[in-house]
Amino acid sequence: MNLLRAPKFKIKGSVSHGFESVATAFENLYSRSVDKQSQLCVYHKGEKVVDLHGVSDSQTYDADTLACIFSSGKSIGSILIAMMVDQGRLNYEDRVSDHWPEFA
């Protein structure tokens, strides 16, 4: 499904069948003026199912534009720690030096 919207903003890209609601939510950010430029790419079971980008104030922004993402490492780190706890590889109560002796 290719998307092209009103002149005020443009949503370009594609979504696979079953992921149309993601495109709708992405478009809603623009219709409410929450976002001006963004990209969203989602893989599900190793397959790209969402590949969208939107522009409302810059024609030079596209799917290949690099964007600064501040503080993204904290959320990725917390997800990885939660996964390791779930797998029994560490506990939230562990000291860092229990797993990384040089840290002490």
C-alpha positions as protocol buffer text, in pm:
chain_id: "A"
residue {
  index: 1
  type: MET
  ca { x: 0 y: 0 z: 0 }
}
residue {
  index: 2
  type: ASN
  ca { x: 166 y: 328 z: -110 }
}
residue {
  index: 3
  type: LEU
  ca { x: 63 y: 643 z: 72 }
}
residue {
  index: 4
  type: LEU
  ca { x: 45 y: 1005 z: -45 }
}
residue {
  index: 5
  type: ARG
  ca { x: -154 y: 1265 z: 147 }
}
residue {
  index: 6
  type: ALA
  ca { x: -266 y: 1629 z: 140 }
}
residue {
  index: 7
  type: PRO
  ca { x: -20 y: 1904 z: 38 }
}
residue {
  index: 8
  type: LYS
  ca { x: 27 y: 2020 z: 400 }
}
residue {
  index: 9
  type: PHE
  ca { x: 220 y: 1703 z: 470 }
}
residue {
  index: 10
  type: LYS
  ca { x: 323 y: 1393 z: 286 }
}
residue {
  index: 11
  type: ILE
  ca { x: 349 y: 1040 z: 414 }
}
residue {
  index: 12
  type: LYS
  ca { x: 549 y: 821 z: 179 }
}
residue {
  index: 13
  type: GLY
  ca { x: 647 y: 458 z: 191 }
}
residue {
  index: 14
  type: SER
  ca { x: 473 y: 128 z: 230 }
}
residue {
  index: 15
  type: VAL
  ca { x: 314 y: -108 z: 480 }
}
residue {
  index: 16
  type: SER
  ca { x: 242 y: -478 z: 446 }
}
residue {
  index: 17
  type: HIS
  ca { x: -108 y: -618 z: 470 }
}
residue {
  index: 18
  type: GLY
  ca { x: -214 y: -632 z: 834 }
}
residue {
  index: 19
  type: PHE
  ca { x: -3 y: -332 z: 938 }
}
residue {
  index: 20
  type: GLU
  ca { x: -225 y: -56 z: 795 }
}
residue {
  index: 21
  type: SER
  ca { x: -312 y: 64 z: 1147 }
}
residue {
  index: 22
  type: VAL
  ca { x: 55 y: 158 z: 1196 }
}
residue {
  index: 23
  type: ALA
  ca { x: 35 y: 383 z: 888 }
}
residue {
  index: 24
  type: THR
  ca { x: -284 y: 539 z: 1025 }
}
residue {
  index: 25
  type: ALA
  ca { x: -121 y: 611 z: 1362 }
}
residue {
  index: 26
  type: PHE
  ca { x: 186 y: 754 z: 1187 }
}
residue {
  index: 27
  type: GLU
  ca { x: -35 y: 976 z: 972 }
}
residue {
  index: 28
  type: ASN
  ca { x: -227 y: 1097 z: 1280 }
}
residue {
  index: 29
  type: LEU
  ca { x: 93 y: 1247 z: 1420 }
}
residue {
  index: 30
  type: TYR
  ca { x: 104 y: 1476 z: 1116 }
}
residue {
  index: 31
  type: SER
  ca { x: -266 y: 1556 z: 1107 }
}
residue {
  index: 32
  type: ARG
  ca { x: -240 y: 1678 z: 1471 }
}
residue {
  index: 33
  type: SER
  ca { x: 86 y: 1866 z: 1394 }
}
residue {
  index: 34
  type: VAL
  ca { x: 270 y: 1656 z: 1651 }
}
residue {
  index: 35
  type: ASP
  ca { x: 550 y: 1571 z: 1412 }
}
residue {
  index: 36
  type: LYS
  ca { x: 715 y: 1751 z: 1120 }
}
residue {
  index: 37
  type: GLN
  ca { x: 970 y: 1500 z: 996 }
}
residue {
  index: 38
  type: SER
  ca { x: 1008 y: 1137 z: 1093 }
}
residue {
  index: 39
  type: GLN
  ca { x: 1082 y: 789 z: 974 }
}
residue {
  index: 40
  type: LEU
  ca { x: 949 y: 453 z: 1089 }
}
residue {
  index: 41
  type: CYS
  ca { x: 1076 y: 116 z: 978 }
}
residue {
  index: 42
  type: VAL
  ca { x: 950 y: -202 z: 1144 }
}
residue {
  index: 43
  type: TYR
  ca { x: 1063 y: -559 z: 1092 }
}
residue {
  index: 44
  type: HIS
  ca { x: 842 y: -848 z: 1199 }
}
residue {
  index: 45
  type: LYS
  ca { x: 983 y: -1201 z: 1197 }
}
residue {
  index: 46
  type: GLY
  ca { x: 1274 y: -1085 z: 982 }
}
residue {
  index: 47
  type: GLU
  ca { x: 1056 y: -917 z: 718 }
}
residue {
  index: 48
  type: LYS
  ca { x: 1019 y: -541 z: 667 }
}
residue {
  index: 49
  type: VAL
  ca { x: 649 y: -471 z: 721 }
}
residue {
  index: 50
  type: VAL
  ca { x: 649 y: -93 z: 770 }
}
residue {
  index: 51
  type: ASP
  ca { x: 870 y: 157 z: 590 }
}
residue {
  index: 52
  type: LEU
  ca { x: 731 y: 510 z: 620 }
}
residue {
  index: 53
  type: HIS
  ca { x: 860 y: 864 z: 630 }
}
residue {
  index: 54
  type: GLY
  ca { x: 676 y: 1190 z: 656 }
}
residue {
  index: 55
  type: VAL
  ca { x: 755 y: 1548 z: 564 }
}
residue {
  index: 56
  type: SER
  ca { x: 563 y: 1864 z: 635 }
}
residue {
  index: 57
  type: ASP
  ca { x: 818 y: 2145 z: 623 }
}
residue {
  index: 58
  type: SER
  ca { x: 1124 y: 2022 z: 432 }
}
residue {
  index: 59
  type: GLN
  ca { x: 1134 y: 1867 z: 89 }
}
residue {
  index: 60
  type: THR
  ca { x: 1492 y: 1755 z: 150 }
}
residue {
  index: 61
  type: TYR
  ca { x: 1388 y: 1505 z: 420 }
}
residue {
  index: 62
  type: ASP
  ca { x: 1337 y: 1154 z: 286 }
}
residue {
  index: 63
  type: ALA
  ca { x: 1373 y: 786 z: 380 }
}
residue {
  index: 64
  type: ASP
  ca { x: 1754 y: 808 z: 365 }
}
residue {
  index: 65
  type: THR
  ca { x: 1793 y: 1120 z: 582 }
}
residue {
  index: 66
  type: LEU
  ca { x: 1999 y: 1058 z: 896 }
}
residue {
  index: 67
  type: ALA
  ca { x: 1839 y: 1175 z: 1219 }
}
residue {
  index: 68
  type: CYS
  ca { x: 1984 y: 1241 z: 1565 }
}
residue {
  index: 69
  type: ILE
  ca { x: 1826 y: 1027 z: 1832 }
}
residue {
  index: 70
  type: PHE
  ca { x: 1910 y: 1146 z: 2180 }
}
residue {
  index: 71
  type: SER
  ca { x: 1915 y: 913 z: 2482 }
}
residue {
  index: 72
  type: SER
  ca { x: 1813 y: 609 z: 2279 }
}
residue {
  index: 73
  type: GLY
  ca { x: 2078 y: 393 z: 2445 }
}
residue {
  index: 74
  type: LYS
  ca { x: 1896 y: 400 z: 2780 }
}
residue {
  index: 75
  type: SER
  ca { x: 1582 y: 238 z: 2645 }
}
residue {
  index: 76
  type: ILE
  ca { x: 1777 y: -19 z: 2444 }
}
residue {
  index: 77
  type: GLY
  ca { x: 1990 y: -100 z: 2749 }
}
residue {
  index: 78
  type: SER
  ca { x: 1685 y: -144 z: 2971 }
}
residue {
  index: 79
  type: ILE
  ca { x: 1521 y: -373 z: 2715 }
}
residue {
  index: 80
  type: LEU
  ca { x: 1837 y: -585 z: 2695 }
}
residue {
  index: 81
  type: ILE
  ca { x: 1859 y: -609 z: 3074 }
}
residue {
  index: 82
  type: ALA
  ca { x: 1492 y: -711 z: 3096 }
}
residue {
  index: 83
  type: MET
  ca { x: 1554 y: -981 z: 2834 }
}
residue {
  index: 84
  type: MET
  ca { x: 1855 y: -1111 z: 3029 }
}
residue {
  index: 85
  type: VAL
  ca { x: 1651 y: -1121 z: 3351 }
}
residue {
  index: 86
  type: ASP
  ca { x: 1376 y: -1308 z: 3166 }
}
residue {
  index: 87
  type: GLN
  ca { x: 1635 y: -1560 z: 3042 }
}
residue {
  index: 88
  type: GLY
  ca { x: 1772 y: -1605 z: 3395 }
}
residue {
  index: 89
  type: ARG
  ca { x: 2113 y: -1465 z: 3302 }
}
residue {
  index: 90
  type: LEU
  ca { x: 2104 y: -1191 z: 3571 }
}
residue {
  index: 91
  type: ASN
  ca { x: 1882 y: -1047 z: 3843 }
}
residue {
  index: 92
  type: TYR
  ca { x: 1786 y: -686 z: 3900 }
}
residue {
  index: 93
  type: GLU
  ca { x: 1943 y: -710 z: 4248 }
}
residue {
  index: 94
  type: ASP
  ca { x: 2286 y: -815 z: 4109 }
}
residue {
  index: 95
  type: ARG
  ca { x: 2578 y: -578 z: 4140 }
}
residue {
  index: 96
  type: VAL
  ca { x: 2741 y: -474 z: 3813 }
}
residue {
  index: 97
  type: SER
  ca { x: 3070 y: -618 z: 3936 }
}
residue {
  index: 98
  type: ASP
  ca { x: 2904 y: -964 z: 3967 }
}
residue {
  index: 99
  type: HIS
  ca { x: 2898 y: -974 z: 3587 }
}
residue {
  index: 100
  type: TRP
  ca { x: 3181 y: -733 z: 3508 }
}
residue {
  index: 101
  type: PRO
  ca { x: 3459 y: -778 z: 3769 }
}
residue {
  index: 102
  type: GLU
  ca { x: 3673 y: -499 z: 3623 }
}
residue {
  index: 103
  type: PHE
  ca { x: 3394 y: -251 z: 3702 }
}
residue {
  index: 104
  type: ALA
  ca { x: 3472 y: -283 z: 4075 }
}
